[in-house]
Amino acid sequence: MKKTTLSVLAITAAFATHGAQADELSVVCGAEQDWCDLMANAFEAETGIDVALVRKSSGEILAQVRAEAGNPKIDVWWGGTGDPHLIAASEGLTEPSGVETGDLLGWAKNMADISKGKSVGIYAGALGIAYNADILADKGIEPPACWRDLTNPAYAGEIQVANPNSSGTAYTELATFVQLFGEDEAFRLLAEIGENVNSYTKSGSAPSKAAARGETGISIGFMHDMVKQASAGFPLKVVAPCEGTGYEVGGVSVIKGAKNPEAAKKWVEFALRADIQSRAPEVGSFQVPSNANASVAPESPKLESIKLIDYDFATYGAPETRERLLTRWDAEVKPKGN
C-alpha cells in the first residue's frame, strides 16, 4: 500500500513539475531593455506563460551560453547581433526551433540556412557613425563622412565605441573593417582611430547615448540606435560612411537542452510574426523587421539607400574567426592596462 501511495505521489509531482515548466520561460535578450520588456509583457499577456528575462550584450550572452552548456538556465536567446548566434549554432549550443520562415525576407532566411535552422533573423540594422552637432560646431570641428575620417587628430578624445569582446555591435564593426580594408589595414586603422577614443564601452548602444547627451562628440554603432536618440530630440546626426558599411541580422535561437522547449518555440513563432515585429517603434526601436508583412517605421534607416558590403556571416560568425580577430584586437587596439 505504501509503495502504491509513493508511486501515485511521484507521478503527481512529475505532472506538477511539467505543468509548471509549461507555464514559464527564461529569456536572455540582446536588444534594448525597453524592447525586451515590451516583448516579454506582450508574450505573457497573449500566452499566460510567465517570462523571466534578463538583458545582456551579445558577447556576454555567448559566454553564458557556453558556460551553461549541458545544463542551461535559459530557454531562448532573442535579439543581438547574428554572429554570436551563428557561433553558438556551430558549437551545438542551440537547436532548431522548427518554425516556418515563409514570410521572412531573404537575409533572415539566410541566417536560418547558415545555422541549419538553429537561429532565425528577426531584424536588420546598418553600422554607422553619429556625431553631436552642437559639440562639433562649438569646437569648430568638421563632422566625419567616412571611416578613415575618424583617424583625424582633430577628433582626439571625441570618439566613443564599444569593446568587441563584450559587444556584438563592436564585433560587427571589427568584421566590417576587415572586409572593407583587408585585415592588416583594418587593424592599422582601428589602432589609429583608437588614439582618438575616450572610452570602450561594454554595450554597443552606449556610445550613441553618450553622444546624444553631449558626453562625447562622436560614436560608432548601429544607425537605428542613433535614430532613436535623434527622434527623442537630441542633436545627433547620423552618417553612412562613404566607403560602405556592414550590417547586423539580429537573431533568435532556442538553447539546446532548454527546460521549456515548447514555450521556447512559441516565443520564436511569436517573435517572427508581422504584428509583433511592427510594434518595435512603440519603444523607439527602428531596426528593419524580418517579416515581409511587418510595417517599417518611417524613421528606420533605408537599407536600400546605404552602401552595404556583402557581409560574410558564415565566415565572421565562425568561432575560430571571432577568436582570432578578438585576440588580435586585444594585442593591437585595446588600450594598455584595460
URPE-V157251 format. One record per pair of residues at least 4 apart in sequence whose ideal C-beta (glycine too) atoms are under 7 Angstrom apart, sorted by the first residue. I is the first residue (numbers start at 1). J is the second residue. D is the distance in Angstrom with one decimal. If there is no record, write none. Layout:
i->I j->J d->D
i->I j->J d->D
//
This chain:
i->1 j->5 d->6.4
i->2 j->6 d->6.3
i->3 j->7 d->6.2
i->4 j->8 d->6.4
i->5 j->9 d->6.3
i->6 j->10 d->6.2
i->7 j->11 d->6.5
i->8 j->12 d->6.2
i->9 j->13 d->6.2
i->10 j->14 d->6.4
i->11 j->15 d->6.5
i->12 j->16 d->6.3
i->13 j->17 d->6.3
i->14 j->18 d->6.4
i->15 j->19 d->6.2
i->16 j->20 d->6.5
i->17 j->21 d->6.5
i->18 j->22 d->6.4
i->19 j->23 d->6.6
i->20 j->24 d->6.6
i->21 j->259 d->5.9
i->21 j->260 d->5.1
i->22 j->262 d->6.3
i->22 j->263 d->6.6
i->23 j->48 d->6.9
i->23 j->49 d->5.7
i->23 j->50 d->6.2
i->24 j->49 d->6.3
i->24 j->50 d->4.6
i->24 j->52 d->6.9
i->24 j->260 d->6.2
i->24 j->263 d->7.0
i->25 j->49 d->5.3
i->25 j->51 d->5.2
i->25 j->75 d->5.4
i->25 j->76 d->6.8
i->25 j->260 d->5.3
i->25 j->263 d->4.2
i->25 j->264 d->6.5
i->25 j->267 d->6.2
i->26 j->52 d->4.9
i->26 j->73 d->6.4
i->26 j->74 d->4.6
i->26 j->75 d->4.8
i->27 j->40 d->6.6
i->27 j->51 d->5.8
i->27 j->53 d->4.5
i->27 j->74 d->6.8
i->27 j->75 d->6.8
i->27 j->76 d->5.3
i->27 j->78 d->5.8
i->27 j->267 d->6.8
i->28 j->54 d->5.7
i->28 j->56 d->6.1
i->28 j->61 d->5.3
i->28 j->64 d->6.9
i->28 j->74 d->4.7
i->28 j->77 d->5.2
i->29 j->36 d->3.7
i->29 j->53 d->5.7
i->29 j->55 d->4.9
i->29 j->78 d->5.4
i->29 j->79 d->5.2
i->30 j->56 d->6.8
i->30 j->57 d->6.9
i->30 j->58 d->4.9
i->30 j->61 d->5.8
i->30 j->79 d->4.0
i->30 j->80 d->2.2
i->30 j->168 d->6.7
i->31 j->35 d->4.5
i->31 j->36 d->5.7
i->31 j->79 d->3.4
i->31 j->80 d->6.8
i->31 j->250 d->7.0
i->31 j->285 d->6.8
i->32 j->36 d->7.0
i->32 j->205 d->6.3
i->32 j->285 d->6.2
i->33 j->37 d->6.3
i->33 j->55 d->4.9
i->34 j->38 d->6.5
i->34 j->283 d->4.1
i->35 j->39 d->6.5
i->35 j->280 d->6.2
i->35 j->283 d->5.1
i->35 j->285 d->4.5
i->36 j->40 d->6.4
i->36 j->53 d->5.8
i->36 j->55 d->5.0
i->37 j->41 d->6.0
i->38 j->42 d->6.1
i->38 j->279 d->6.5
i->38 j->282 d->6.5
i->38 j->283 d->5.2
i->39 j->43 d->6.1
i->39 j->78 d->6.8
i->39 j->271 d->7.0
i->40 j->44 d->6.3
i->40 j->51 d->4.2
i->40 j->53 d->4.6
i->41 j->45 d->6.3
i->42 j->46 d->6.3
i->42 j->276 d->6.8
i->43 j->47 d->5.8
i->43 j->49 d->6.8
i->43 j->51 d->5.8
i->43 j->267 d->6.3
i->43 j->270 d->5.6
i->44 j->49 d->6.4
i->44 j->50 d->6.4
i->44 j->51 d->5.4
i->47 j->266 d->6.1
i->49 j->263 d->5.2
i->56 j->60 d->4.2
i->56 j->61 d->5.0
i->57 j->166 d->5.0
i->57 j->167 d->5.2
i->57 j->168 d->6.7
i->57 j->202 d->5.9
i->57 j->203 d->5.3
i->57 j->204 d->6.7
i->58 j->62 d->6.5
i->58 j->80 d->3.7
i->58 j->81 d->5.0
i->58 j->84 d->4.6
i->58 j->167 d->6.8
i->58 j->168 d->3.0
i->59 j->63 d->6.5
i->59 j->84 d->6.6
i->59 j->165 d->5.7
i->59 j->166 d->4.3
i->59 j->167 d->6.0
i->59 j->168 d->6.4
i->59 j->171 d->7.0
i->60 j->64 d->6.5
i->60 j->166 d->5.7
i->61 j->65 d->6.2
i->61 j->77 d->6.0
i->61 j->80 d->6.2
i->61 j->84 d->6.6
i->62 j->66 d->6.3
i->62 j->84 d->4.1
i->62 j->87 d->6.3
i->62 j->88 d->6.1
i->63 j->67 d->6.2
i->64 j->68 d->6.1
i->65 j->77 d->6.8
i->65 j->88 d->5.4
i->65 j->93 d->5.1
i->65 j->255 d->6.4
i->66 j->93 d->6.6
i->68 j->72 d->4.7
i->68 j->73 d->5.6
i->69 j->93 d->5.7
i->70 j->257 d->6.6
i->72 j->255 d->4.6
i->72 j->257 d->5.3
i->72 j->258 d->6.1
i->74 j->255 d->5.6
i->75 j->255 d->5.9
i->75 j->258 d->4.0
i->75 j->259 d->6.4
i->75 j->260 d->4.7
i->75 j->263 d->6.6
i->75 j->264 d->4.4
i->76 j->252 d->6.9
i->76 j->254 d->5.5
i->76 j->255 d->6.6
i->76 j->258 d->6.9
i->76 j->264 d->4.4
i->76 j->267 d->5.0
i->76 j->268 d->6.8
i->77 j->85 d->6.9
i->77 j->252 d->7.0
i->77 j->253 d->4.7
i->77 j->255 d->6.4
i->78 j->252 d->4.8
i->78 j->267 d->6.9
i->78 j->271 d->6.0
i->79 j->250 d->5.4
i->80 j->84 d->6.5
i->80 j->168 d->5.2
i->80 j->250 d->6.2
i->81 j->168 d->3.1
i->81 j->169 d->6.6
i->81 j->171 d->6.8
i->81 j->172 d->5.5
i->81 j->248 d->4.4
i->81 j->250 d->6.7
i->82 j->86 d->6.0
i->82 j->111 d->5.6
i->82 j->119 d->7.0
i->82 j->121 d->6.8
i->82 j->248 d->6.0
i->82 j->249 d->4.2
i->82 j->250 d->6.5
i->82 j->251 d->4.7
i->82 j->313 d->6.1
i->82 j->317 d->6.5
i->83 j->87 d->6.5
i->83 j->168 d->6.5
i->83 j->171 d->6.0
i->83 j->172 d->6.9
i->83 j->313 d->6.9
i->83 j->316 d->5.7
i->83 j->317 d->4.3
i->83 j->322 d->6.7
i->84 j->88 d->6.4
i->84 j->168 d->5.8
i->85 j->89 d->6.5
i->85 j->115 d->7.0
i->85 j->119 d->4.1
i->85 j->251 d->3.5
i->85 j->253 d->5.1
i->86 j->90 d->6.3
i->86 j->114 d->6.0
i->86 j->115 d->5.6
i->86 j->119 d->6.4
i->86 j->313 d->6.3
i->86 j->317 d->3.1
i->87 j->91 d->6.3
i->87 j->317 d->5.9
i->87 j->319 d->4.9
i->87 j->322 d->6.1
i->88 j->93 d->4.2
i->88 j->94 d->4.9
i->88 j->253 d->6.3
i->89 j->94 d->5.2
i->89 j->115 d->3.9
i->89 j->116 d->7.0
i->89 j->118 d->3.8
i->89 j->119 d->5.4
i->89 j->253 d->6.9
i->90 j->318 d->6.5
i->90 j->319 d->6.2
i->91 j->319 d->6.2
i->92 j->256 d->6.4
i->93 j->255 d->6.9
i->93 j->256 d->5.7
i->94 j->118 d->4.4
i->94 j->119 d->6.4
i->94 j->253 d->4.2
i->94 j->254 d->6.0
i->94 j->255 d->5.9
i->94 j->256 d->5.6
i->95 j->118 d->6.0
i->95 j->254 d->5.6
i->95 j->256 d->4.5
i->96 j->116 d->6.8
i->96 j->117 d->3.6
i->96 j->118 d->5.5
i->97 j->254 d->4.7
i->97 j->265 d->5.3
i->97 j->268 d->4.4
i->98 j->265 d->6.7
i->99 j->120 d->6.7
i->99 j->265 d->6.7
i->99 j->268 d->5.0
i->99 j->269 d->5.3
i->99 j->272 d->6.3
i->101 j->108 d->7.0
i->101 j->109 d->5.3
i->101 j->112 d->5.5
i->101 j->120 d->6.2
i->103 j->274 d->6.8
i->103 j->291 d->5.2
i->103 j->292 d->5.7
i->103 j->293 d->5.8
i->104 j->108 d->4.0
i->104 j->109 d->5.3
i->104 j->121 d->6.7
i->104 j->272 d->6.8
i->104 j->290 d->5.0
i->104 j->291 d->6.1
i->104 j->292 d->6.8
i->105 j->290 d->5.5
i->105 j->292 d->5.5
i->106 j->110 d->6.1
i->107 j->121 d->5.9
i->107 j->124 d->5.9
i->107 j->249 d->5.5
i->108 j->120 d->6.3
i->108 j->121 d->3.0
i->108 j->249 d->6.7
i->108 j->290 d->3.6
i->109 j->113 d->6.2
i->110 j->114 d->6.3
i->111 j->115 d->6.1
i->111 j->119 d->5.7
i->111 j->120 d->6.2
i->111 j->121 d->4.2
i->111 j->249 d->5.3
i->111 j->251 d->6.0
i->111 j->313 d->6.9
i->112 j->117 d->5.5
i->112 j->119 d->6.9
i->112 j->120 d->4.8
i->114 j->313 d->5.9
i->114 j->314 d->5.3
i->114 j->317 d->7.0
i->115 j->119 d->4.2
i->118 j->253 d->6.0
i->119 j->251 d->4.2
i->119 j->252 d->6.8
i->119 j->253 d->4.3
i->120 j->251 d->6.6
i->120 j->252 d->5.6
i->120 j->268 d->6.8
i->120 j->272 d->6.5
i->121 j->249 d->4.4
i->121 j->250 d->6.8
i->121 j->251 d->6.2
i->121 j->290 d->4.7
i->122 j->250 d->5.0
i->122 j->251 d->6.5
i->122 j->252 d->5.2
i->122 j->271 d->5.6
i->122 j->272 d->6.8
i->122 j->290 d->5.2
i->123 j->250 d->4.5
i->123 j->287 d->3.7
i->123 j->288 d->6.2
i->123 j->289 d->5.6
i->123 j->290 d->5.8
i->124 j->247 d->5.9
i->124 j->248 d->6.7
i->124 j->249 d->5.2
i->124 j->287 d->6.4
i->124 j->288 d->4.7
i->124 j->303 d->6.6
i->125 j->222 d->4.5
i->125 j->223 d->6.5
i->125 j->224 d->4.6
i->125 j->247 d->6.3
i->125 j->248 d->5.3
i->125 j->287 d->4.6
i->125 j->288 d->6.8
i->126 j->222 d->6.9
i->126 j->223 d->5.1
i->126 j->240 d->7.0
i->126 j->245 d->5.7
i->126 j->247 d->4.5
i->126 j->301 d->5.6
i->126 j->303 d->6.1
i->126 j->306 d->5.1
i->126 j->308 d->6.4
i->127 j->172 d->5.7
i->127 j->173 d->5.9
i->127 j->176 d->5.8
i->127 j->222 d->6.0
i->127 j->245 d->4.8
i->127 j->246 d->5.0
i->127 j->247 d->6.3
i->128 j->223 d->4.2
i->128 j->226 d->6.6
i->128 j->238 d->5.8
i->128 j->239 d->5.8
i->128 j->240 d->5.5
i->128 j->241 d->6.6
i->128 j->245 d->6.2
i->129 j->144 d->5.5
i->129 j->218 d->6.6
i->129 j->220 d->5.9
i->129 j->239 d->4.3
i->129 j->241 d->6.1
i->130 j->208 d->5.2
i->130 j->211 d->5.5
i->130 j->219 d->4.8
i->130 j->221 d->7.0
i->130 j->226 d->4.1
i->130 j->236 d->5.2
i->130 j->237 d->6.6
i->130 j->238 d->5.3
i->130 j->239 d->6.9
i->131 j->136 d->5.5
i->131 j->143 d->4.9
i->131 j->144 d->6.6
i->131 j->211 d->6.7
i->131 j->217 d->6.1
i->131 j->218 d->4.8
i->131 j->237 d->5.5
i->132 j->136 d->6.6
i->132 j->211 d->5.0
i->132 j->214 d->5.8
i->132 j->217 d->5.5
i->132 j->235 d->5.8
i->132 j->236 d->6.1
i->133 j->137 d->5.9
i->133 j->235 d->4.6
i->133 j->237 d->5.2
i->134 j->138 d->6.2
i->134 j->214 d->6.9
i->134 j->235 d->4.7
i->135 j->139 d->6.4
i->135 j->214 d->6.0
i->135 j->217 d->4.4
i->136 j->141 d->4.6
i->136 j->143 d->5.5
i->136 j->217 d->5.7
i->141 j->154 d->5.2
i->143 j->237 d->6.7
i->144 j->149 d->3.8
i->144 j->150 d->5.7
i->144 j->218 d->6.6
i->144 j->239 d->6.3
i->145 j->149 d->5.9
i->145 j->239 d->6.3
i->145 j->242 d->5.4
i->146 j->241 d->5.3
i->146 j->242 d->4.1
i->146 j->243 d->5.6
i->147 j->241 d->4.7
i->147 j->243 d->5.4
i->148 j->189 d->6.8
i->150 j->155 d->6.3
i->150 j->159 d->6.1
i->150 j->193 d->4.6
i->150 j->196 d->6.6
i->151 j->189 d->6.6
i->151 j->192 d->4.4
i->151 j->193 d->5.6
i->155 j->159 d->5.7
i->155 j->196 d->4.4
i->155 j->218 d->6.2
i->156 j->196 d->5.1
i->157 j->196 d->6.8
i->157 j->198 d->4.9
i->158 j->196 d->6.3
i->158 j->216 d->6.4
i->158 j->217 d->3.6
i->158 j->218 d->5.2
i->159 j->193 d->6.7
i->159 j->196 d->4.7
i->159 j->197 d->4.9
i->159 j->198 d->6.7
i->159 j->218 d->4.7
i->160 j->197 d->6.7
i->160 j->198 d->5.9
i->160 j->199 d->5.2
i->160 j->201 d->6.6
i->160 j->207 d->3.9
i->160 j->210 d->5.4
i->160 j->211 d->6.7
i->160 j->216 d->4.2
i->160 j->219 d->5.2
i->161 j->170 d->6.1
i->161 j->173 d->6.9
i->161 j->197 d->6.0
i->161 j->200 d->6.3
i->161 j->207 d->5.5
i->161 j->219 d->6.9
i->161 j->220 d->4.2
i->162 j->167 d->3.5
i->162 j->169 d->5.5
i->162 j->170 d->3.8
i->162 j->200 d->6.4
i->162 j->201 d->4.8
i->162 j->202 d->6.9
i->162 j->203 d->6.2
i->162 j->204 d->4.5
i->162 j->206 d->6.6
i->162 j->207 d->6.3
i->163 j->167 d->5.9
i->163 j->170 d->5.8
i->163 j->200 d->4.2
i->163 j->201 d->6.8
i->163 j->202 d->6.5
i->164 j->170 d->4.0
i->164 j->171 d->4.2
i->164 j->174 d->4.8
i->164 j->326 d->6.1
i->164 j->329 d->5.8
i->165 j->326 d->5.7
i->166 j->202 d->4.7
i->167 j->171 d->6.6
i->167 j->202 d->6.7
i->167 j->203 d->6.2
i->167 j->204 d->4.1
i->168 j->172 d->6.4
i->168 j->204 d->6.3
i->169 j->173 d->6.8
i->169 j->204 d->2.5
i->169 j->221 d->5.4
i->169 j->222 d->5.8
i->170 j->174 d->6.5
i->170 j->204 d->5.9
i->171 j->175 d->6.2
i->171 j->322 d->6.9
i->172 j->176 d->6.0
i->172 j->246 d->5.5
i->172 j->248 d->5.3
i->173 j->177 d->6.5
i->173 j->220 d->5.9
i->174 j->178 d->6.7
i->174 j->325 d->5.8
i->174 j->329 d->6.1
i->175 j->179 d->6.3
i->175 j->246 d->6.4
i->175 j->316 d->4.1
i->175 j->325 d->7.0
i->176 j->180 d->6.0
i->176 j->245 d->6.2
i->176 j->246 d->3.1
i->176 j->309 d->6.6
i->177 j->181 d->5.8
i->177 j->186 d->3.8
i->177 j->189 d->6.3
i->177 j->190 d->6.0
i->178 j->183 d->5.0
i->178 j->186 d->4.5
i->178 j->325 d->6.8
i->179 j->246 d->6.8
i->179 j->309 d->5.5
i->179 j->311 d->6.8
i->179 j->312 d->6.5
i->180 j->243 d->5.8
i->180 j->244 d->6.1
i->180 j->309 d->6.1
i->181 j->185 d->4.2
i->181 j->186 d->4.6
i->181 j->189 d->6.3
i->182 j->186 d->6.4
i->183 j->187 d->6.6
i->184 j->188 d->6.5
i->185 j->189 d->6.3
i->186 j->190 d->6.2
i->187 j->191 d->6.2
i->187 j->328 d->6.2
i->187 j->332 d->5.1
i->187 j->333 d->6.7
i->188 j->192 d->6.4
i->189 j->193 d->6.1
i->190 j->194 d->6.2
i->190 j->333 d->4.8
i->191 j->332 d->5.5
i->191 j->333 d->5.1
i->193 j->197 d->6.6
i->194 j->333 d->5.2
i->198 j->216 d->6.0
i->201 j->206 d->4.0
i->201 j->207 d->5.8
i->204 j->221 d->5.6
i->204 j->222 d->6.8
i->205 j->209 d->6.2
i->205 j->221 d->6.2
i->205 j->225 d->4.4
i->206 j->210 d->6.2
i->207 j->211 d->6.3
i->207 j->216 d->6.8
i->207 j->219 d->3.6
i->207 j->220 d->6.4
i->207 j->221 d->5.5
i->208 j->212 d->6.3
i->208 j->219 d->4.4
i->208 j->221 d->4.8
i->208 j->225 d->4.9
i->208 j->226 d->4.8
i->208 j->229 d->5.7
i->208 j->236 d->7.0
i->209 j->213 d->6.5
i->209 j->229 d->6.4
i->210 j->215 d->4.1
i->210 j->216 d->4.8
i->210 j->219 d->6.7
i->211 j->216 d->5.2
i->211 j->217 d->6.8
i->211 j->218 d->6.4
i->211 j->219 d->4.1
i->211 j->236 d->6.0
i->212 j->229 d->3.7
i->212 j->234 d->3.7
i->212 j->236 d->4.8
i->221 j->225 d->5.3
i->221 j->226 d->6.5
i->222 j->248 d->6.5
i->223 j->227 d->6.1
i->223 j->238 d->5.4
i->223 j->301 d->4.3
i->224 j->228 d->6.6
i->224 j->285 d->6.9
i->224 j->286 d->4.2
i->224 j->287 d->4.8
i->224 j->300 d->6.6
i->224 j->301 d->6.2
i->226 j->230 d->6.3
i->226 j->236 d->5.8
i->226 j->238 d->4.6
i->227 j->231 d->5.9
i->227 j->238 d->6.3
i->227 j->286 d->4.9
i->227 j->299 d->5.3
i->227 j->301 d->6.4
i->228 j->232 d->6.7
i->228 j->284 d->4.3
i->228 j->285 d->7.0
i->228 j->286 d->6.1
i->229 j->234 d->4.8
i->229 j->236 d->4.9
i->230 j->234 d->6.1
i->230 j->236 d->4.5
i->230 j->238 d->6.6
i->231 j->284 d->6.5
i->231 j->299 d->5.4
i->240 j->245 d->6.2
i->240 j->306 d->4.7
i->240 j->307 d->6.7
i->241 j->245 d->5.2
i->244 j->307 d->4.3
i->244 j->308 d->6.7
i->244 j->309 d->5.0
i->245 j->306 d->6.6
i->245 j->307 d->6.8
i->245 j->308 d->6.4
i->245 j->309 d->6.7
i->246 j->309 d->5.5
i->246 j->311 d->4.9
i->247 j->308 d->5.6
i->247 j->311 d->5.9
i->249 j->313 d->7.0
i->250 j->287 d->6.6
i->252 j->268 d->5.4
i->252 j->271 d->5.2
i->254 j->258 d->5.8
i->254 j->261 d->6.9
i->254 j->264 d->4.6
i->254 j->265 d->6.8
i->254 j->268 d->6.5
i->258 j->264 d->5.0
i->260 j->264 d->5.9
i->261 j->265 d->6.5
i->262 j->266 d->6.6
i->263 j->267 d->6.6
i->264 j->268 d->6.7
i->265 j->269 d->6.4
i->266 j->270 d->6.1
i->267 j->271 d->6.1
i->268 j->272 d->6.4
i->270 j->276 d->5.8
i->271 j->276 d->6.4
i->272 j->291 d->6.1
i->273 j->277 d->6.7
i->273 j->291 d->6.7
i->274 j->278 d->6.1
i->274 j->291 d->4.3
i->274 j->293 d->3.9
i->274 j->294 d->4.2
i->277 j->289 d->3.8
i->277 j->290 d->6.9
i->277 j->291 d->5.1
i->277 j->294 d->4.0
i->278 j->289 d->6.9
i->278 j->294 d->4.7
i->278 j->295 d->4.5
i->280 j->285 d->4.0
i->280 j->287 d->6.6
i->280 j->289 d->6.8
i->281 j->285 d->6.6
i->281 j->286 d->6.3
i->281 j->297 d->4.0
i->286 j->297 d->5.4
i->286 j->299 d->5.0
i->286 j->300 d->4.4
i->287 j->300 d->7.0
i->288 j->296 d->6.1
i->288 j->300 d->5.7
i->288 j->303 d->5.8
i->289 j->294 d->3.8
i->289 j->296 d->6.6
i->296 j->300 d->5.2
i->301 j->306 d->6.5
i->302 j->306 d->6.9
i->303 j->308 d->6.6
i->312 j->316 d->5.7
i->313 j->317 d->5.0
i->314 j->318 d->6.9
i->315 j->321 d->5.7
i->316 j->321 d->5.6
i->318 j->322 d->6.9
i->319 j->323 d->6.1
i->320 j->324 d->6.2
i->321 j->325 d->6.3
i->322 j->326 d->6.1
i->323 j->327 d->6.2
i->324 j->328 d->6.5
i->325 j->329 d->6.2
i->326 j->330 d->6.4
i->327 j->331 d->6.5
i->328 j->332 d->5.8
i->329 j->333 d->4.8
i->329 j->334 d->6.2
i->330 j->334 d->4.7
i->334 j->338 d->5.9
//
